[in-house]
Every structure is written in structure tokens, then in C-alpha cells.
Amino acid sequence: MGKAVGLKQTLGIWSVVLFGLAYMSPLIVLGTFGPLAEAAQGTAALSYVIASIGMVLTALSYSVMARVYPVAGSAYSYARKSLNGHVGFLVGWAVLLDYLFLPMVVWLIGGDYFHTAVPAIPNWVFITGFILVTTIINVIGLDFAARVNTILMIIQIGTLLAFIALAGRYVFLAEGADGLVSIKPFFGEGAPLSASLAGAALAAFAFLGFDAVSTLTEDTIDAKRVVPRAVMLVAFAGSLFFVAASYMAQLAHPGFAFADVDTGSSEIAKAIGSDIFETIFLAALVVTQFAAGIATQASVGRFLYAMGRDGVLPKRVFGQLHATWRTPVTNILIVGAIGFLAIGLDIATSTSFINFGAFLAFTSVNVSVMALYLKRHPDVASVSPLFGLVLPAIAGLFDFYMLFNLDRNAQILGASWLVLGIAYLTYLTAFYRKPPPELDMDFVEEVPDLVG
């Protein structure tokens, strides 16, 4: 086992912000643009504005909780400490749904765009290839994603800025300067607000990385000051990237008609920058998804190992490491098997699965702030009612409302997952006669030799 990096406290604010942006994967705004534009009926930019408002308000709650509880664990730890252990367990259970399905979504997006580049080969072949290669890498334990993190961020941001610039040039040449200022990306003809809200539920998928910043509290110098600022900076930066990219993409391609909705942004890339830029765009997206697949699969394998090690899940299945590679092989294989579900899903449905757990976790953080304020916690009692009650309540209602704008299949899966979690919690606590098992989140956020 490696040393716990969290004890070193070496990260400054820009290192933490870079981590949050890398986890957020800014290029994902274009990877999911087609399904989102279709759901929003051509008002993708408004969907991102709505999602940005909700996520920035939620980020405010995260920043409050990171200051009050500078510990690893994010929403799980906040709910457990602010509400109670049973609620905390169920929040952690909901977050696990994100962990389990996130690699699947990453592989699905990468496979679809790879298929666009080589249409003669069906996308299930590429999805299978993604799963097999990343699973082998994670089983062996090569820490590939961490080594190329900075390079990938440069590629992502560079490609995103190039897309925005080329889209602006395309619109300018076609319509002049007036064409660059339009309300159409926000208020498409005949598009109801309900469509924009449905798009916002999908758009929130792009923000899932901002809360990861709060897991670095034990790695960060002066965490009580740095982490809250970093959370807000990442949320604001993501909002700017996503709104600008969706606005320009929607200007360059009004409406939501695509030859293939799942890879709609590649059509826009070809229109604004010819075959050359489309190739560059596809290559950047595929490489980004490949590295993200490695990182997300490694993370969930490690998370499941921690749950098995601490008795939250059966230890004989989930709490074991390979004798030679020192990796949680069984867990990695389970995540890989779940990834094959991507073959039968589309991007909109699969991202909804992820958002169900995320919205529940986000809601719990907002409720945690209000609970501490009402309990007159010394670190929260001094803030104004606006930040202690009003804004967390608005953000919590937004997050909870977004649950009802998700894909119906996602709602069914999420509700079923929660029922299963309640049943499992009932078993673990002997019908609530014992306290729920506590996951050692300090371990989860360490960097042991599980992935390298």
C-alpha cells in the first residue's frame, strides 16, 4: 500500500482548480451536444444557463460544507455529519450509482465518436475495445490517466476554444457581425420552457466534476480557505465554457436536426472547419474519453474496494486485491461488465442514469447547509439567512426538480437503486438497531498503489 498523499497537504489553489476542471472534462459539452440540443429543442444555450445557475448555487453550499468539514468524502461525509448516519449511507449509496455508470457513459461517447470516424465498423466494436483495453490497463495497474492529465487538459481546452472560434467565424461569414448576437440559442422558435428544463437535466452531467474538488481537502494547504474558493472557481469556469460552447454551436447549427444525434457536434465541426478540423476534433474527443475511461474505472474499482474493506459490501467479493498487481481485479471486471450495457443505450438515457445519483447528492448537500444553519452550528450561524437558508433552499429545490426532468428509465433505475439501498441498510443495521457501517473516506481519497 502506498502512502496517503492527503497527509502531505501540498496542493495550492490552482492545482486544485486544475484537478476539478480535468475531472469535469470541459470537452464533454460537445460530446453530448446533439442529445442535449434535441431534448432542448434547439435551446441548448438556455439549458446550460439554467443548469449553470443551479450548479453555481449548489457549489455555494459545497463551499460552505468544505469550510465546516474539511474532510474527504464530499456529499457522503457532509450528510453523515450534518444529518445522520443513515441518511449519509443512502447518499453514499446514491453516489455509488454515479460511480458504477460513469465509465459506461464515457465508453459510450467515445465509441459513438470513433464510429463516426470509421463508420464501416459498428459502434459496439469500439465500445468493446474501449472496455477491454481500459480494463486490462487498470487490472495491471498502470497509472496512465494521471501521467497525461495536464496534456489532456491542454488538448481539451485548446480544441474547445478552436471550436468556439471556428463557429464564430462560420456565423460571421454567413450572417455578418449581427449574426453573432442572437437570442435563438436561448429561445428557439416554438420551443417550450419545459424542453429547455429537460435539456438542463442533461446539461448538469457536464458539471459532475466540480464536487470532486471537495474530496481534496486533506491534500490541500489551508484547505478551509482554498477548497471553498476552488469549488466556486471550477463551477464558474465550467459555466463559462459550457454556455459559450453551446451558444456558438447552436448558432452555427440552429435547431436540433442531425444525421446522427449522438454525434451531432462532429457534423458541426465539419461544417465550421472542414474535414481537417473534424478529424482533429474527433481525435481529441476520443483520446479524452479513453483517458477518462481509465480514470473513472480505476476510481470506482477503488471505491468498491474501500466499501468491501470496511464491511459496507461483502469483503470476500469486493475487499480483495490481486496478490501480484495489488489492484481490485474483481471490482474492475464488474465495472467493465456493466460497461457493456452501453451497447444497448443512447447517450441521453445513459447520462440520465448518472444524473439521478448526482442530483440526490447535490440536494443532500444543500439540505445539510440548512440543517447546520437551523442548528446554529458555530461555523454557519454567522452567515446571513440568504446563504444559510434561502440560496441552499433554491438550489436544493432545483436539484430535486431536475430529478423529475430526467429520462423515465433513469427515474425507474434510480428509484429501484434507492429501494435496494434502503433494504440493504435495513439488513446491515439489523432493522436499525445498530448504527450503519461507516466508510473510511480518508482511505478512498488516498492515493495508494491500487492504480500504479
N, C-alpha and C positions, 0 to 999 in steps of 0.2 A: 504494500500500500504506500502511496506517496504522501508527502507532507501536505497538510492543509494550508493552501495558499491564503485562505481567508485570515489566518493569524498574522500574516505579514503586513497587511494593510499598506499596500504600495500604490494603489490606483488613485490618480488625480481625476479632476472633473472631466477633462477631455478624453481620457482613456475610458471612463465610464460611459460618456456620451457616444463614443465610437462603438463600444460594445452594444449599446442599445440600438443604434442605427443598423449595425451589422445584423443583429438578431431580427430587426424589423424587416430587413431586405427591401430597400426602397424600390427596387425594380418590380416588386410584386404588384404595384399599382397597374403596370402594363400587362403583367402576366394574367391578371383577372379582369382586364378592362372589358372584353367582349361580353362575358356573362353579366357583369355589373351594368353595362350600358343597356343590355336587353332588359334586365329586371327594372331599371330606372326609366325605361322608355326614352332614352336619349338625353337624360338629365344627370349623367354621371357626375358632373362637377357639383351639382347641388347635393347629391348623395354624399359626396366626400365632405362638403361643408357641414352638413348635418352630423355626419359621423365625427368630424373633427371637433365640433362643439361638445358633443357628448364625451369624447375621449379626453379632451383637454380638461373638462370639468372632473372627470374621473381621475385624471393624472393629479389634479389638485389634492384629491383625497389620498392617493398613493403617497404624495409628498408629505402630507400630514402624518400618515401612519409610519412612514420611513423615519421621520424625526422622532416619533414617540417610541417606536420599537425598532432600533437599528440592528435587526437580526435577519438571518436568512429565512427564506420560506414564503415571502410575499403574501398573497391573499390567504393562504393556509394559516400562516403564523398570526396574521392580523386578526382573522376571525376567531381563532382559538384563544388568543389573549384578550380580545375585546368583548367577545360574546360568550361562547363556552366551547368546551372540547368537542361536544357532539356536532355543533354547527361547523366547527373548524374541520372535523373529519369529513363532513359532507362537502365542504368547499374544496378540500384536497381531492376528494373523490371526483368532483366535477372537473377540476384541473387535470386529473388523470385522463379524462376523456379527450382533452386537447392534446395531451402528450401522445396518446395512442394513435390518433388520427392525423396529426400534423405531418408526419413523414409520408403518409399515404397521399395527402394533398400535394405535397412537394413533388413526389414522384409522378403524380398525375399531370401536373402542369408541365413538368419537364418532358414527359412522354408525349404529350399533345404537341408541344412546340418542336420536338425532334421529328415527329411525324410530319409536321408542316414542311420541315426542311427536306425530308426524304419521304414523300407521300406514297411511294411504291411499297413501303414497309408499314404494316398496320401499327397503330399506337401501342397495342398490348405488347408487342415485341419490345418496344423501347421501355415501357413501364417495367416489364420483367427484367430487362437488362439493368435498369436503374436499381431495382430491388436487389438483384443478385450481387452486383458489384459493390454497392454500399454495405450490404450485409457482410460480405467477405472482408472488406476493409475494417469494419467495426468489430468483427469477431477476432481478427488478428490484432487489432488494437492500434492501428496507425492513426495518429492524431493529425490527419490531413487538413481538416477544416480550420483548425486553429492556426496552422502554419501559413495558410494563404488568405487569412481573414482580411488583412489590410489591402492586399492586391485586389481581392474581390470587391471590397468597398469602392476602390478607385474605379474598377470596371463598371460597377453598378451605377454609381453617381455620374460617371462620365457618359455612359450610354443614355441615362435618363435625361441629362442636360442636352445631349445631342438630339434626342428625340424631340424635346420641347423646342429647341432652336429650329430644327428642320420643319417641324409642324408649323411654327410661326412663319417661317419663310414661305412655306407652301400656301398658307392662307393669305399672306401679304401679296404674293404674286397673282393669286386668283381674285382677290377682292380689295386689295389696297389696304392702307392703314386702318380704315374704318372696320374692316373685317376682323381685325384682331380684338376689337372691343364689342362684345355681343352678350346678350342675356340668354341666347339659345342653349348653351351648355347647362344653364341652370333651370330654364323654363321652356322645355321643348313643347312644340305645338301639340296641344291635346293631351299632354302627359299629366295625369293627376298627381297630387302630392303623395298619395299612397304609394305610387310607383317609386318616387324618389326615396320614400322611407324604406321601401323594400330593398332598394339599392343600397341605402345606408347600412342596413343589416349585413349585407355582403361586404361593403366597404370597410367595416370595422375589422375584418380579417387582416387588413394591411397594417393595423395598429398593434397587433398582438405582441410585438417586441418591446413596447415601451415599459410594460410592467416588469420585464426581465431585469431592468436596471435595479429594481428594489431588492433583487437577490444578491447584489454585490456589496451589501452594507458591511459585511465583515472583511471585505477585501480592500476597502476604501479608506484613505486618510481623511479624518474628520468627517465621518460618514453622516452624522446628524445634520451637517451643513451641506455637504457635497451632493449626497444622493437625492434629496428633495429637489435641488436645482437641476440636477441631471435629468430626473424624470420629466420635469417640465420642458427642458430644452429639447429632449428627444420627441416629446409629444408635439411641441410647436414645429420643430423641423420636419417631422413626418407630415404634419398637416399641410405645411407649405409645399413640400414635394408632391403630395398626392393631389391637392387641389389644382396646382399649376399643371401637372401632367395630364390629369383628367380633363381639365378645361381645354388645353391645346389639342388633345386627342379628339375630344368631342367637336371642337371647331373644325379640325381637319376632316373628320368623318361624322357629319351630322346624322342623327338618327341612331338606329341600332341594327341595321341590316348587314349581316356579314355572311360570306360564303361558309365559314365555319366559326360560330360564335365563340367557341372555346379558345381560338387563336386569333381573335379579331385584331389585336394590336399588330400582328405581323402584316396584315393587309394594309394597315395604316402606315407601317414602317416602309413598306414597298412603295406606296403612293408618294410619300414625302421625301424618300431618299433613294429610290430605285432599288434594283436587286442587290447592289453592294451594301447599302445600309441595312436592308432586310437580313442579309446574311450575318452582318456584324451583330445586329440586334438579336437574332435567334441564337447565335453563338454565346453572346453574353448571358442571355436568359438561361440557356441550357447549362452552362458552366455554373452559374449561380445556384440553380436548382440542384445540381449534382452535389455541390459542397453543402448546401442547406440540408439535403437529404442525409448526408453523413452526420452532420452535427445534430439534427433532430432525432435521428435513430439512436445515436450514442446517448443523448440526453435521456430519452425515455427508458432505454435499457438500464441506465444507471439509477433512474428514479424508481423503477420497479425493483431493482436490486436492494435499494435502501428500504423500500416497503417490506420486502421479504426478510431482510436482515433484522428489522425491528419488529417483526411479527404482525405487521399490518396485513400482509399477504402471506400465503403458505411458504415457509422458509425453504422447504425441500425442493420447491419448484423455482421460486424467484430469488432466493437468497444465496445462490451459489455462484462461484467464479470458476472459470476454467483453470485447471492446475497449471497449464503452461502459459497461456496468453493472459491470464488474470483479467478476463473480461466476462461479463454476464451473458454467456453464449445463448442460454435458453431464452432469456428475455429479448435479446436481439433477434433471434429467429422468430419469436412470437410477433414482434413488431413487423418484421419482414412479411410474415404470413398475412397479417392484417392489411398490409400494403397492397396485396393482390386484389382487394375489394375495389381498388381504383379502376380496374379494367371494366367494371360494370357501372361506373358512376361518371357524372359530369362535374365540371369544376364548381358550378353554383351549388349543387347539392352537397358536395364534399366539404366545401368551405363552411357551409351552414352547420355541419356536424361540429366543426372546430369552434364556431362562434357560440354555440349553445353553452358549452362549459365556460367559455371566456366571459360571456355576459353574466352568468351566475357569479363568477368570481369577482367581476367588476362591481356588481351590485353589492356583494358582501363587504367589499372594502368601503364603499360609501356608507353602508349601514354601520360599519364599525366606527367610522368617524363620528356619526351622530350619536352612537351609543356612548362613546367616551365623553362627548360634549355634555350629554344629559347626565352622565355620572360625575361630572365636574372633575374629570381627570386633570391633574395639575398642568400637564403639557398641552392640554386642549382647551381648558376652561378659559384661558386668557384670550383666545381668538374671538372674533366677533360672531354673532349669530349667523351672519351671512356665510362665513366659511365653516362654521361648526354645524349648521343645520340646513340653511336654505340651499346653498350650492350642492352639498352632498345629496340632499333630497332630490333635487332636479336631476343630477347625474344618475342617481340610483333608479329613479323612475324611467329615465331614458334607457338605461341598460336593460331594465326589466321589460320595458315596452318592446325593445328590439327582439326579445325572445319570440314575441308573437308575430314578428315580421319575417321570421326565418322559414326556410323550406319545411313543409309539413313532415317530411320524412325525418328531418333533423329534430323537430319537436318530439316526434314519437320516440326516436332513438334516445334523445336526451332525457325525456321523462322516464323511459324504461331504465336507463342507466341510474337515475336518481333512486328509483324504487329498489333496484338491485343494491345500491349503496346503503339505503335505509335498512333493508333486510340483513345485509352483511354486518352493519353496525349493531343491529339488534343481537345478532349471534355473538359478535366479539365482546359485547358488554353484558352478556347473559341477561338479556331483556332489561338493559340499562341499570343493572345492579352494580356494574363495575365501570370505572372510567374508561373512555375509549383509548386504544393504543395511541401513543404519541410518536409520530415520525420524526427522526433526528434530521431536521432540515439543515443543520450545520454540516452534517456529513454530505447531504445531497449537493450542497453548494461548494464543497471542497473540490480540489482537482487531483484526485488520486490516480494511480496508474490503471484506470479502468479503460481508458481510451488512448493509451500510448505508453 
